[in-house]
């Protein structure tokens, strides 16, 4: 159902208005990425009848909806998710569960990333290569591969220590950000070289969402310096690891994404939500003028569905007018739906 909301935000010295349109895009699904090459295809992951996630491609109007990775001849055919387009639109990366490992299936769910590797797959699903192979053990994991906008770099987030529920700082494990050179070599075989580790603060949670539109910075969330992994802030830093900047100050913040022009950032936060669910907010790229744009967890708003919801990763259309994003329905099952939103001013 399409909802049109008119929000008033009162600040000490001014009032501004924000109009947003939200509609359901897919009844089930979570991770999303919008191709910027001109094809206008949206990549999203969805759990199938076999209880495993696969990657699908569709147009914004919902047509040409196709499963790209179902019954693959070269992939393990377990969880295949967290897809991200290469700027050419001819390839995409995916986080792929290993064929065999000693862990339970749920540890390889999208966003958890245990016992997974990074693959690059052709847009028709007929060809693929393993880019990054993680050790097959309890400590390591991998999430959020993203290409730079010029296609010459790739970033991802890698776990170095497993979860320890007795240590509040380690409830999600300890992670680091990785960045490397990327190119296609002989016979169009993809190459990852010169891998560097970025860790602005020691022994913290990190989740990197990729590059700024000018490819000069990385944007990520982290629990740097916090007493608990559940307290995370949005940061940017240069791709070299210099010029770290903290953009938020509230309790729980994740899933940041630049608008295509680089002027704004949309992210999720649990600020003002008594039920601890999260909504999307928008701010200037320097962290100023923060504004809430969804109200999934406000009982007085029509978007509220009677219980907590968790806004997830979003991705913008090339013109920056529309976005799609995952909305998590359960933190236990990690399942959700995909919505489409339009920022109208």
Secondary structure per residue as TSV (DSSP state, phi and psi in degrees):
chain	resnum	aa	ss	phi	psi
A	1	X	-	360.0	136.6
A	2	X	-	-87.0	128.0
A	3	X	E	-118.5	134.3
A	4	X	E	-117.0	123.5
A	5	X	E	-119.1	144.2
A	6	X	E	-120.1	113.5
A	7	X	E	-108.0	139.1
A	8	X	E	-111.3	127.8
A	9	X	E	-115.0	118.4
A	10	X	E	-100.5	120.3
A	11	X	-	-114.5	166.6
A	12	X	S	-54.1	-32.9
A	13	X	S	-122.7	-0.6
A	14	X	-	-161.2	162.8
A	15	X	E	-122.4	135.9
A	16	X	E	-133.3	159.9
A	17	X	E	-116.0	145.0
A	18	X	E	-135.9	121.9
A	19	X	E	-107.4	129.0
A	20	X	E	-133.0	139.6
A	21	X	E	-112.9	128.8
A	22	X	E	-124.9	135.2
A	23	X	E	-143.2	155.2
A	24	X	E	-71.4	132.1
A	25	X	E	-104.3	-43.9
A	26	X	E	-140.5	133.2
A	27	X	S	-65.4	-29.6
A	28	X	S	-132.5	150.1
A	29	X	-	143.3	174.2
A	30	X	-	-154.8	-77.7
A	31	X	-	-68.6	142.3
A	32	X	E	-141.8	151.8
A	33	X	E	-157.7	127.7
A	34	X	E	-96.6	124.0
A	35	X	-	-66.2	132.6
A	36	X	-	-101.7	4.9
A	37	X	S	-83.8	-13.3
A	38	X	S	123.1	-14.4
A	39	X	S	-75.2	-22.7
A	40	X	-	66.6	18.2
A	41	X	E	-80.1	144.1
A	42	X	E	-110.3	124.6
A	43	X	E	-93.5	130.9
A	44	X	E	-144.9	153.9
A	45	X	E	-105.5	145.1
A	46	X	E	-147.2	140.1
A	47	X	E	-77.9	134.2
A	48	X	-	-96.7	-174.9
A	49	X	T	-64.4	-22.6
A	50	X	T	-81.3	2.6
A	51	X	S	75.2	8.0
A	52	X	-	-108.0	149.9
A	53	X	E	-81.0	144.2
A	54	X	E	-131.9	167.9
A	55	X	E	-104.5	134.1
A	56	X	E	-120.7	156.8
A	57	X	E	-127.0	136.8
A	58	X	E	-149.2	161.3
A	59	X	E	-87.1	162.7
A	60	X	T	-59.6	-24.9
A	61	X	T	-86.6	3.8
A	62	X	S	89.8	-3.5
A	63	X	-	-83.9	168.2
A	64	X	S	54.2	39.8
A	65	X	-	-79.7	114.4
A	66	X	E	-136.0	136.8
A	67	X	E	-81.9	119.2
A	68	X	S	-85.6	-31.6
A	69	X	S	-108.2	-2.3
A	70	X	T	-60.9	134.2
A	71	X	T	54.9	40.3
A	72	X	-	-61.9	146.1
A	73	X	S	-86.3	-12.2
A	74	X	S	-126.1	-12.7
A	75	X	S	-92.5	159.1
A	76	X	-	-65.3	-17.2
A	77	X	S	61.6	39.4
A	78	X	S	-109.0	-137.6
A	79	X	-	-69.1	126.3
A	80	X	E	-131.5	108.6
A	81	X	E	-155.0	-171.4
A	82	X	E	59.8	43.3
A	83	X	E	-74.4	150.1
A	84	X	E	-149.9	126.3
A	85	X	E	-70.0	143.5
A	86	X	-	-75.0	148.4
A	87	X	T	-55.9	-23.0
A	88	X	T	-71.9	-21.0
A	89	X	S	76.8	1.9
A	90	X	S	-96.8	-13.0
A	91	X	E	-140.6	159.6
A	92	X	E	-146.5	153.2
A	93	X	E	-91.6	158.9
A	94	X	E	-149.2	149.3
A	95	X	E	-92.6	119.4
A	96	X	E	-121.2	126.4
A	97	X	E	-65.6	139.4
A	98	X	-	-63.0	153.1
A	99	X	S	-62.6	-40.0
A	100	X	S	-137.6	140.4
A	101	X	-	-165.4	170.4
A	102	X	S	-94.7	-1.7
A	103	X	S	-89.5	164.1
A	104	X	-	-71.3	157.5
A	105	X	G	-59.1	-38.3
A	106	X	G	-64.2	-24.3
A	107	X	G	-70.2	-13.9
A	108	X	G	-103.2	10.9
A	109	X	S	-61.7	154.0
A	110	X	T	-54.3	133.0
A	111	X	T	92.6	-16.6
A	112	X	T	-100.2	-52.8
A	113	X	-	78.4	11.5
A	114	X	B	-69.9	147.3
A	115	X	T	55.7	43.2
A	116	X	E	-129.0	158.9
A	117	X	E	-127.9	166.8
A	118	X	E	-100.3	128.0
A	119	X	E	-116.1	157.4
A	120	X	E	-117.3	133.2
A	121	X	E	-130.0	141.0
A	122	X	E	-68.0	155.4
A	123	X	T	-64.4	-18.8
A	124	X	T	-96.1	-0.7
A	125	X	S	76.4	8.7
A	126	X	S	-90.1	-12.6
A	127	X	-	-144.4	146.6
A	128	X	E	-162.6	159.7
A	129	X	E	-138.6	143.0
A	130	X	E	-80.6	119.1
A	131	X	E	-88.1	-48.6
A	132	X	E	-129.7	121.3
A	133	X	-	-108.0	120.2
A	134	X	-	-88.6	152.0
A	135	X	-	-57.9	142.2
A	136	X	S	-89.3	72.1
A	137	X	S	-144.8	178.4
A	138	X	S	-73.6	-25.3
A	139	X	S	-75.6	-39.8
A	140	X	-	-87.7	153.9
A	141	X	E	-164.5	169.1
A	142	X	E	-152.0	137.3
A	143	X	E	-146.0	163.0
A	144	X	E	56.9	54.1
A	145	X	E	-69.5	137.3
A	146	X	E	-144.7	135.4
A	147	X	E	-85.8	150.2
A	148	X	-	-67.9	163.3
A	149	X	T	-70.1	-23.1
A	150	X	T	-91.4	-2.2
A	151	X	S	77.3	5.5
A	152	X	S	-94.5	-9.4
A	153	X	E	-131.2	158.8
A	154	X	E	-138.9	140.5
A	155	X	E	-122.9	157.0
A	156	X	E	-159.8	172.8
A	157	X	E	-119.3	134.5
A	158	X	E	-129.4	133.3
A	159	X	E	-84.7	136.7
A	160	X	E	-110.3	-21.4
A	161	X	E	-140.5	138.4
A	162	X	-	-72.5	172.6
A	163	X	-	-62.7	142.2
A	164	X	-	-134.5	103.7
A	165	X	T	-68.4	-14.9
A	166	X	T	-83.2	-11.4
A	167	X	S	-114.0	108.1
A	168	X	G	-55.8	-29.2
A	169	X	G	-75.6	-14.2
A	170	X	G	-118.6	22.8
A	171	X	T	-63.8	-24.1
A	172	X	T	-110.6	6.3
A	173	X	-	84.2	176.7
A	174	X	E	-105.9	135.3
A	175	X	E	-127.6	166.1
A	176	X	E	-138.3	161.9
A	177	X	E	-98.1	136.9
A	178	X	E	-116.8	143.6
A	179	X	E	-140.7	143.5
A	180	X	E	-152.7	163.7
A	181	X	E	-76.9	146.6
A	182	X	E	-136.9	138.3
A	183	X	E	-162.6	166.3
A	184	X	E	-98.0	123.5
A	185	X	-	-94.5	-146.6
A	186	X	G	-60.1	140.0
A	187	X	G	57.6	29.1
A	188	X	G	61.2	25.2
A	189	X	-	-80.9	126.5
A	190	X	E	-70.3	145.2
A	191	X	E	-129.4	133.0
A	192	X	E	-115.0	122.7
A	193	X	E	-136.5	163.4
A	194	X	E	56.3	53.0
A	195	X	E	-70.7	129.7
A	196	X	E	-122.3	145.8
A	197	X	E	-103.1	129.6
A	198	X	E	-116.0	124.7
A	199	X	-	-145.3	82.0
A	200	X	S	-58.2	-31.7
A	201	X	S	-132.9	142.8
A	202	X	S	-73.2	147.9
A	203	X	S	47.0	68.3
A	204	X	B	-137.9	169.8
A	205	X	-	-87.1	137.1
A	206	X	E	-133.0	146.7
A	207	X	E	-145.9	108.5
A	208	X	E	-95.5	133.9
A	209	X	E	-105.3	9.2
A	210	X	E	106.8	-151.1
A	211	X	E	-106.2	152.5
A	212	X	-	-68.3	160.0
A	213	X	T	-55.9	-29.1
A	214	X	T	-90.4	4.4
A	215	X	S	64.6	14.1
A	216	X	S	-88.8	-21.4
A	217	X	E	-131.1	159.3
A	218	X	E	-108.2	146.9
A	219	X	E	-120.1	137.0
A	220	X	E	-159.7	167.3
A	221	X	E	-110.5	156.8
A	222	X	E	-161.4	157.1
A	223	X	-	-100.5	24.7
A	224	X	T	-48.9	124.3
A	225	X	T	72.7	3.9
A	226	X	-	-92.1	158.8
A	227	X	S	-80.5	-17.3
A	228	X	S	-139.9	146.9
A	229	X	T	-66.9	-16.5
A	230	X	T	-80.4	-5.8
A	231	X	-	-104.9	104.5
A	232	X	B	-127.3	144.8
A	233	X	E	-122.7	159.8
A	234	X	E	-89.5	133.3
A	235	X	E	-130.7	157.8
A	236	X	E	-127.3	156.2
A	237	X	E	-156.6	159.7
A	238	X	E	-62.9	157.0
A	239	X	T	-65.8	-11.5
A	240	X	T	-86.4	-11.2
A	241	X	S	99.1	-3.4
A	242	X	-	-86.4	168.5
A	243	X	S	57.6	51.9
A	244	X	-	-66.2	130.8
A	245	X	E	-133.8	127.9
A	246	X	E	-91.7	125.5
A	247	X	-	-105.0	-16.5
A	248	X	-	-129.1	163.9
A	249	X	-	-134.4	-6.2
A	250	X	S	-82.1	-176.8
A	251	X	S	-68.2	-57.3
A	252	X	B	-129.4	115.6
A	253	X	E	-138.9	135.2
A	254	X	E	-152.0	-176.4
A	255	X	E	54.1	58.0
A	256	X	E	-90.1	145.9
A	257	X	E	-148.5	129.5
A	258	X	E	-72.2	146.9
A	259	X	-	-70.7	155.5
A	260	X	T	-57.1	-28.4
A	261	X	T	-83.3	-4.6
A	262	X	S	78.5	3.0
A	263	X	S	-85.0	-25.1
A	264	X	E	-129.0	161.9
A	265	X	E	-131.8	130.5
A	266	X	E	-104.5	136.4
A	267	X	E	-148.7	173.0
A	268	X	E	-109.9	147.3
A	269	X	E	-149.5	153.0
A	270	X	-	-96.8	12.1
A	271	X	T	-56.4	133.2
A	272	X	T	73.1	3.8
A	273	X	-	-101.7	109.7
A	274	X	T	-67.4	-26.1
A	275	X	T	-86.0	2.5
A	276	X	-	70.6	6.6
A	277	X	-	-69.8	172.4
A	278	X	B	-125.2	151.8
A	279	X	E	-129.9	165.8
A	280	X	E	-85.0	139.5
A	281	X	E	-124.3	164.3
A	282	X	E	-132.1	145.0
A	283	X	E	-146.8	164.6
A	284	X	E	-65.9	158.1
A	285	X	T	-61.9	-20.4
A	286	X	T	-91.8	4.9
A	287	X	S	93.2	-0.3
A	288	X	-	-88.5	165.5
A	289	X	S	53.6	61.8
A	290	X	-	-77.8	132.5
A	291	X	E	-140.3	133.2
A	292	X	E	-78.3	136.1
A	293	X	-	-121.6	-9.6
A	294	X	-	-132.2	160.7
A	295	X	-	-137.1	48.4
A	296	X	T	-62.2	-22.7
A	297	X	T	-116.2	17.5
A	298	X	-	-102.4	108.2
A	299	X	T	-57.6	-19.1
A	300	X	T	-88.8	-3.4
A	301	X	S	-106.8	150.0
A	302	X	T	-66.3	-19.1
A	303	X	T	-74.4	-17.6
A	304	X	-	-70.2	132.6
A	305	X	-	-112.6	18.0
A	306	X	S	98.3	-7.3
A	307	X	S	-159.3	173.2
A	308	X	-	-64.7	145.2
A	309	X	-	-131.9	152.3
A	310	X	E	-125.0	109.2
A	311	X	E	-65.9	138.5
A	312	X	E	-116.9	-151.2
A	313	X	E	-64.7	142.0
A	314	X	E	-124.3	166.9
A	315	X	E	-148.9	139.7
A	316	X	E	-97.3	150.6
A	317	X	-	-65.9	158.2
A	318	X	T	-55.9	-32.4
A	319	X	T	-84.4	-4.8
A	320	X	S	77.2	5.6
A	321	X	S	-87.9	-24.0
A	322	X	E	-131.4	148.3
A	323	X	E	-136.3	157.1
A	324	X	E	-121.1	149.7
A	325	X	E	-155.5	153.3
A	326	X	E	-84.3	141.0
A	327	X	E	-121.3	113.9
A	328	X	E	-78.4	132.8
A	329	X	S	-96.9	-20.6
A	330	X	-	-150.8	130.2
A	331	X	T	-76.9	-19.3
A	332	X	T	-78.6	-51.5
A	333	X	T	-87.0	-13.6
A	334	X	-	62.7	24.0
A	335	X	-	-96.1	155.7
A	336	X	E	-164.8	-166.1
A	337	X	E	-131.8	169.7
A	338	X	E	-114.9	132.1
A	339	X	E	-117.6	158.8
A	340	X	E	-115.3	133.4
A	341	X	E	-127.2	151.4
A	342	X	E	-128.7	123.4
A	343	X	E	-88.9	117.2
A	344	X	-	-100.0	0.6
A	345	X	-	-155.1	360.0
